[in-house]
Amino acid sequence: MRTTLFVVTLVALMAKAGSPTTNQAPAAPVAPTARAAPAADNAARIDLALRAYGLASAGYRQGNVQHQVVAMWSTRLYELQKEAGVPAAGTDYVYRAKDLETIATARLKDGRGTQLEVLDAAYLRAEAELVVKRGK
């Protein structure tokens, strides 16, 4: 969705910039310090997501948190890391998805989980592998 909106906005801006009625001066370049702020914000969000994922994963192992919460934080973490250009973002995402699937399977065998949890975790793992394969 964000990509589509960005492309539509970019096309509109390019069309406007090329129109003969536009007599505006070129935009001033963005200062390097203005670009550093989002990176710092992203680092803080990555740290929060890492901590939340760790708590959610531990809580799920103990039976205090639902598996969807672990999946949600894992996905958020992947998206933040990918946006920040972390090289291992995809590999780590797949690892976390496989870990969730392993925990869900063990919980089913112990009688503490459901088949639906295992299928949901397997779907997340397959989706993570596909995302990495496609380079998204």
N, C-alpha and C positions, 0 to 999 in steps of 0.2 A: 504494500500500500504506500509506504513512504517513498519507495523507488518510483512508483508511477507518478505520485504527486511531484516529486523532484523533476522528473523528465518533462511533465506537462508545464511546470513553472519555467524550466530552462528553455523549452521551445518557445513559450510566450515571450520571455525576456529577449531571446535571440531575434524573434520576429519584430519586436518593438525596436530593438537596437538597430535593425537593418532598415527600418521604415524611413522614408525621406522626410517626414514631418518631425522627426526627433532631432532637436538641436541641443542636446545635453552634452556636457563635458564627460569624458570617461570617468568612471568611478575611481576614487583614490584606492591605492592598494591597502589591503588589510595589514595592520601592524603585526609583527611576529608575536608580541605579547598577547594580542587578542586571540591568537590561535592556541596559545598555551593553556588558557583557562579551561576550555572544554576537555583537554587531556587530563588536567588535574581533577576536574569533576568526574570524569570517567574512571580515574584511578580510585577515587573515593567510593564510587558506586560498585566497582569491581570488588573492592575490599568488603563492602557490606554484603554483596551477593555471595562471596566466598564464605563469609561467616554464617549467613542465613542458610546456605546450602549445607554446611557442616552440621549445624543444629538440626535441620530438617532430616538429614540422613541418619544422624544418631537417634533422633526421636522415632523415626520409622523403624529402625532396628529394634527399639525397645517397645514398639507398639503404641506410642503416644501420638504419632503424626501419620496422616494418610499419605499414601504413595504419590498422590497427585501434587502434594506440596513439594516433595523432593524433585519431581519432574519439572515443576514450574521454576524452582530456583536454579536447577541445572540448565534449563533453557535460557533463563534470564542471564545467567553467568556466561553462557556461550555467546549470546548476542552482544553483550558488553565487551567481551574479550575480542570477538571478531571485529567489532567497531573500532576497538583500540589497536588493532593490528597485531594481536598476540599470535605468534606463529603456531603454537600448540593448541589453539582454541578448539579446533575441530577434533583433534585426537583426544583431548581431555573430555570433550562432550561425549564422545563415543565410550570412553572409559567409564564415565559416570553413569551412562545409560546401561552399560553391561553390569555394573555394580548393582544398580537398582534392580535389574532383572534377576541377578543372583540372589539378592536379599528377598525379593518377592517369592522366588521359587523355594527358598529355605523356609520362609514363613508359611507357605502352603503345606510343605511337608511336616512342619511342626504343628499344623492345625490352627495357626494364628492368622493365616492369610486366606485369600480367595483365588480361584482360577482367574477371575477378572483382573485382579492385581497383576498376576503373571502375564496375562495377555496385554494389558496396558503397558507394562514395563517392556515387553518384547516389541511392542509397536514403537515406543519411544526409541529403543535401541536401533530398530530398523530405520526409523526416520533420521536419527542422528547419523547413521552410516551413509544414508542417501544424501543428506545435506553435505557431508564431508566429501563424498564422491563427486557431487556436482560443483563443489567449491563455493557454496552459498554462504 
